[in-house]
């Protein structure tokens, strides 16, 4: 399959240099135009943020914090975007620039600017085999949420025509497919399966031969099921806040990160990058002047795959969606957050990783903090006691501490594991 542009195959060092040369100006513009980021990044010297190490020193803004800020500012009669957007419409601080406004669950409101392929999805469509001139049946919702418009704009930028199918109305959609014979599909993988099954029940064969799916897990069994019925499907990872983050290629080896974002994997509850291969939370800096999210915590878990994509694309690859990072749980009536466990671990240079396991039955909770330390200290009762006291200081709860050897804790991104029985 062809590449979307030459950016995909440039040397990794060239990409890194270009992105971090652009980042200081991007941060400066965000500090000047976004009241939220002016506050979050107060005192930050934008000119000094020219490397991954420097970027990692900035605070992470997580989705729940964005929602809370939007709610608070709206309640006070202010900007419905909570100060994150640099564009708007008449009557707002930013009096123009928003082509559309979306409402995602929360509700969270997101703007869309006037840039062509604003969400940058044409790149993912190219990797999925979409070509200029094709007819695309788009089955994401066009109602309030941006999913359909994300795909629509990418298809338009690629030179495709679009059927705005939306969701539901399966019989009517099948009629449209039969009459118009689109070759490509955009939507969730589960709805595509429904269309294929309903068509088969009616003795029809879909004209669709390729698909770009998102919005839910695209498991290999469903991918193979579709392939057995003549449809080659690829997935992309996109959000309403960030647009395209990463996309699948014909190599089927993880997802390649989009050229318009800087992606980090951090330990859940912190802003600390983890080593390549370790599971953590996806944090994205979006090089979008209209909605300049800087170190935005998506709440999704993934891990970096080492090495370049076999297709020749040279950007970082991630494993795909591996779950959610928000592992906050309640123990004996008290909330315990991943950030608290990270705070305990930071107090001890001997500790490289920590995992809190909550077990027992409801109303009889037991906490066990498992920490990786160097082998020589694995039996250090005094160290375990000090860590246990720190755990109590931070969480206000007692827990047992177990010292473990390096590499012994599961690599699944979990900082808190709820192993209680709820029967």
DAVENLIN-V567666 format. One record per residue. N is the residue number from 1. SS is DSSP state (2 for helix, 1 for strand, 0 for the rest). OMEGA is omega in whole degrees, 0 to 359 (none if undefined). D_LAST is the distance of its C-alpha to the last C-alpha in Angstrom with 1 decimal. Layout:
# DAVENLIN-V567666
N,SS,OMEGA,D_LAST  N,SS,OMEGA,D_LAST
This chain:
# DAVENLIN-V567666
1,0,181,51.1  2,0,174,53.2  3,0,178,52.2  4,0,177,51.9  5,0,184,54.3  6,2,180,55.7  7,2,184,53.2  8,2,186,50.6  9,2,179,52.8  10,0,178,54.5  11,0,182,54.2  12,2,180,51.1  13,2,178,53.3  14,2,178,55.1  15,2,182,52.0  16,2,181,50.7  17,2,181,54.2  18,2,182,54.4  19,2,183,51.0  20,2,168,51.5  21,2,181,55.1  22,2,188,53.8  23,2,180,50.9  24,2,177,53.1  25,2,178,54.8  26,2,179,51.5  27,2,178,50.1  28,2,179,53.4  29,2,179,53.3  30,2,179,49.7  31,2,183,50.6  32,2,189,53.6  33,2,183,52.1  34,0,182,48.4  35,2,179,48.0  36,2,182,44.4  37,2,174,45.3  38,2,178,48.4  39,2,182,46.2  40,2,184,43.5  41,0,179,46.3  42,0,179,48.7  43,0,180,51.0  44,0,174,50.2  45,0,185,53.3  46,2,181,52.6  47,2,181,55.4  48,2,183,53.6  49,0,186,50.5  50,0,178,52.0  51,0,177,49.6  52,2,179,46.0  53,2,179,46.2  54,2,179,47.6  55,2,183,45.1  56,0,178,42.2  57,0,181,43.5  58,0,180,42.9  59,0,173,39.7  60,0,173,36.9  61,1,182,36.3  62,1,188,32.8  63,2,181,32.0  64,2,178,30.3  65,2,175,33.5  66,2,179,35.7  67,2,182,33.8  68,2,179,34.1  69,2,177,37.8  70,2,181,38.5  71,2,182,36.8  72,2,182,38.8  73,2,177,42.1  74,2,181,41.8  75,2,179,41.0  76,0,178,44.2  77,0,184,46.2  78,0,184,46.5  79,0,180,45.9  80,0,177,42.9  81,0,179,42.3  82,0,179,41.9  83,0,182,45.0  84,0,183,43.7  85,0,174,45.9  86,0,177,49.6  87,0,181,50.5  88,1,179,50.2  89,0,185,52.5  90,0,181,55.1  91,0,176,54.0  92,0,177,51.8  93,0,174,52.9  94,0,193,53.1  95,0,180,55.1  96,0,172,54.9  97,1,182,53.3  98,0,177,50.1  99,0,178,50.4  100,1,176,47.0  101,1,184,44.1  102,1,176,40.5  103,1,176,37.4  104,1,180,34.1  105,0,181,30.7  106,0,352,30.7  107,0,171,33.4  108,1,180,35.3  109,1,180,38.9  110,1,177,40.6  111,1,168,44.3  112,1,178,46.1  113,0,186,49.6  114,0,180,52.6  115,0,176,52.5  116,0,182,52.7  117,0,185,49.4  118,0,184,47.8  119,0,173,44.4  120,0,186,46.1  121,0,178,44.4  122,2,179,47.6  123,2,179,47.1  124,2,179,43.8  125,2,177,45.4  126,2,179,48.3  127,2,179,46.0  128,0,176,44.4  129,0,178,47.9  130,0,182,48.7  131,0,177,52.4  132,0,178,54.8  133,0,180,55.8  134,0,174,52.6  135,1,184,50.9  136,1,174,47.2  137,1,187,44.8  138,1,185,42.5  139,0,164,39.2  140,0,183,37.6  141,0,174,37.6  142,0,186,40.9  143,0,175,39.5  144,0,183,39.2  145,0,188,37.2  146,0,187,39.3  147,2,182,37.8  148,2,183,40.5  149,2,175,43.2  150,2,180,42.2  151,2,181,42.8  152,2,183,45.8  153,2,177,47.6  154,2,179,47.1  155,2,179,48.5  156,2,180,51.4  157,2,180,52.2  158,2,181,52.3  159,0,178,54.7  160,0,169,52.4  161,1,188,52.3  162,1,167,49.1  163,1,180,47.7  164,1,186,45.4  165,0,184,43.0  166,0,182,40.0  167,0,177,36.8  168,0,180,36.4  169,0,189,39.4  170,2,182,38.9  171,2,179,41.9  172,2,178,44.2  173,2,178,43.2  174,2,176,43.9  175,2,180,47.3  176,2,179,48.1  177,2,180,47.2  178,2,183,49.4  179,2,187,52.3  180,2,176,52.2  181,0,174,50.9  182,0,179,49.2  183,0,186,48.6  184,1,182,45.9  185,1,170,42.5  186,1,182,40.5  187,1,177,37.0  188,0,178,33.4  189,2,182,33.0  190,2,180,30.7  191,2,175,33.5  192,2,178,36.1  193,2,178,34.2  194,2,180,34.1  195,2,180,37.9  196,2,181,38.6  197,2,180,36.7  198,2,177,38.3  199,2,180,41.7  200,2,179,41.4  201,2,181,40.5  202,0,179,43.7  203,0,180,45.8  204,0,172,46.2  205,0,181,46.1  206,0,176,45.3  207,0,184,48.0  208,0,180,45.5  209,0,181,45.8  210,1,184,44.2  211,1,168,41.3  212,1,186,40.1  213,1,179,36.4  214,0,175,34.1  215,0,179,31.4  216,0,182,28.5  217,0,177,28.0  218,0,187,30.7  219,0,182,29.3  220,2,181,31.9  221,2,178,31.0  222,2,176,31.9  223,2,181,34.9  224,2,178,36.1  225,2,178,35.5  226,2,180,37.7  227,2,178,40.3  228,0,178,40.5  229,0,171,41.6  230,0,181,44.1  231,0,177,42.3  232,1,184,42.1  233,1,174,39.4  234,1,182,39.0  235,1,170,36.5  236,1,180,37.2  237,1,181,35.2  238,1,177,36.4  239,1,180,35.2  240,0,182,36.7  241,0,192,37.8  242,0,191,39.3  243,1,182,40.3  244,1,176,40.4  245,1,181,38.9  246,1,186,39.0  247,1,181,39.7  248,1,176,39.6  249,0,181,42.8  250,0,177,44.0  251,0,181,43.3  252,0,179,39.5  253,0,180,39.0  254,0,182,36.9  255,1,179,38.1  256,1,182,41.4  257,1,180,41.5  258,0,182,43.7  259,0,184,47.1  260,0,181,46.6  261,1,169,43.8  262,1,187,43.4  263,1,174,39.9  264,1,170,38.2  265,1,184,34.9  266,1,176,33.8  267,0,183,31.1  268,0,180,28.3  269,0,181,28.9  270,0,170,32.6  271,0,187,35.8  272,0,177,36.5  273,1,178,37.2  274,0,177,35.6  275,0,176,37.6  276,0,180,38.0  277,0,179,35.2  278,0,181,32.6  279,0,178,29.7  280,1,183,29.9  281,1,176,30.2  282,1,176,33.0  283,1,188,35.7  284,1,168,38.6  285,1,186,42.0  286,1,181,43.5  287,0,182,47.3  288,0,184,47.6  289,0,181,50.1  290,0,182,48.8  291,0,193,45.2  292,0,179,45.5  293,0,184,42.0  294,0,187,42.4  295,0,180,39.5  296,1,179,37.0  297,1,184,33.4  298,1,185,31.8  299,1,179,28.2  300,1,177,28.1  301,1,172,27.8  302,1,179,30.5  303,0,178,33.0  304,1,172,36.7  305,1,181,38.1  306,0,175,41.3  307,0,181,44.6  308,0,177,46.0  309,0,179,45.1  310,0,180,47.1  311,0,183,48.5  312,0,175,50.6  313,0,192,48.6  314,0,182,48.6  315,0,177,46.1  316,0,174,42.8  317,1,174,40.0  318,1,185,36.3  319,0,187,33.6  320,0,185,32.2  321,0,183,28.9  322,0,179,26.2  323,0,182,23.6  324,1,184,23.5  325,0,184,24.8  326,0,184,23.2  327,0,179,20.4  328,0,180,20.6  329,1,181,17.5  330,1,180,17.0  331,1,181,16.9  332,0,176,17.4  333,0,182,18.7  334,1,174,21.0  335,1,174,21.2  336,1,185,22.0  337,0,175,24.1  338,2,180,25.2  339,2,178,28.7  340,2,179,28.1  341,2,177,27.1  342,2,179,30.2  343,2,176,32.3  344,2,183,31.3  345,2,182,32.3  346,2,181,35.6  347,0,187,36.7  348,0,179,37.1  349,0,179,39.4  350,0,186,38.1  351,1,178,34.7  352,1,179,34.6  353,1,179,30.9  354,1,180,27.8  355,1,178,24.0  356,1,178,21.5  357,1,178,18.2  358,1,184,15.5  359,1,182,13.0  360,1,177,11.1  361,1,180,8.3  362,0,183,9.0  363,0,176,12.4  364,1,185,13.1  365,1,173,14.0  366,1,179,16.5  367,1,176,19.0  368,1,179,21.0  369,1,179,23.9  370,1,183,25.3  371,1,176,28.9  372,1,176,31.5  373,1,179,34.8  374,0,186,38.0  375,2,183,37.9  376,2,183,40.4  377,2,185,38.1  378,0,180,34.9  379,0,184,35.4  380,0,183,36.8  381,2,180,35.1  382,2,177,37.2  383,2,179,36.0  384,2,179,32.4  385,2,179,33.1  386,2,178,34.8  387,2,178,32.0  388,2,178,29.5  389,2,177,31.8  390,2,178,32.1  391,2,179,28.3  392,2,180,28.3  393,2,186,31.4  394,2,186,30.0  395,2,185,26.4  396,0,180,27.0  397,0,176,24.1  398,0,176,24.4  399,0,177,23.2  400,1,178,24.3  401,1,178,26.6  402,1,179,27.0  403,1,185,30.2  404,1,178,30.1  405,1,179,33.0  406,0,178,34.0  407,0,184,32.3  408,0,179,29.3  409,0,181,26.7  410,0,177,25.3  411,0,182,27.5  412,0,178,25.0  413,0,183,25.9  414,0,172,22.8  415,0,175,23.7  416,1,177,20.3  417,1,179,17.3  418,1,183,13.8  419,0,181,12.1  420,0,174,9.2  421,1,181,5.7  422,0,180,3.8  423,0,none,0.0
